[in-house]
C-alpha cells in the first residue's frame, strides 16, 4: 500500500520504512533550507518536495547510528 499526496509517493518497501523515509527527507529538507545544493534540478521552490524526491530516488545517503532511530543524511559536495 502506498500513501499518496498530490505529487509524492512514500515508498512501500519492506526494507525502507515510511518513518525512515519521512525522517531522512525532513533532515534533507533542512539541509536544503540552509543552503545545500539539490541533487536534482527542480521546478519546485519548496525544499520538502525536493528532498522527498531525492530520498525516493535513493540519492540521499544516510547513516543509521546503531539502528537507534537517529538518522543523519550525509551531504556530499
C-alpha positions in Angstrom: 0.0 0.0 0.0 1.4 3.4 -1.0 0.5 6.7 0.7 -0.1 9.3 -2.0 -0.2 13.0 -1.9 -0.6 15.4 -4.8 2.8 14.8 -6.3 4.7 12.4 -3.9 4.7 8.8 -3.2 6.1 7.4 0.0 7.9 4.1 -0.9 6.2 0.9 0.2 9.3 -1.2 0.7 9.8 -3.7 3.5 13.4 -2.6 3.9 12.7 1.1 3.9 10.0 2.1 6.4 7.8 5.1 6.0 9.1 6.5 9.2 12.7 6.3 8.0 11.7 8.0 4.7 10.0 10.9 6.5 12.8 11.5 8.9 15.6 11.4 6.2 13.5 13.6 3.9 12.9 16.1 6.7 16.6 16.3 7.6 17.5 16.7 4.0 14.9 19.5 3.6 16.6 21.3 6.5 20.0 20.9 4.7 18.4 22.4 1.5 16.9 25.3 3.6 20.4 26.0 5.0 21.9 26.3 1.5 22.9 22.8 0.4 22.7 22.2 -3.3 20.0 19.9 -4.6 21.0 16.6 -6.3 18.2 17.1 -8.9 17.1 20.0 -11.0 13.8 21.0 -9.5 10.9 23.1 -10.6 9.6 23.3 -7.0 10.9 26.0 -4.7 9.8 24.0 -1.7 12.7 22.1 0.0 10.4 19.5 1.3 9.2 18.5 -2.2 12.8 18.4 -3.5 14.1 16.4 -0.5 11.3 13.8 -0.8 12.1 13.3 -4.5 15.8 12.9 -3.7 15.1 10.3 -1.0 12.6 8.5 -3.1 15.2 8.2 -5.9 17.9 6.9 -3.5 20.1 10.0 -4.0 20.4 10.8 -0.3 22.8 8.7 1.7 22.3 8.4 5.4 23.7 6.8 8.5 21.6 4.8 10.8 23.5 5.1 14.1 23.3 1.6 15.5 19.6 1.4 14.4 18.6 3.6 17.4 16.4 5.8 15.3 18.9 8.6 14.8 19.1 9.1 11.0 21.5 11.6 9.6 21.7 12.4 5.9 25.3 12.8 4.7 25.8 15.7 2.5 28.3 15.4 -0.4 29.7 18.5 -2.1 
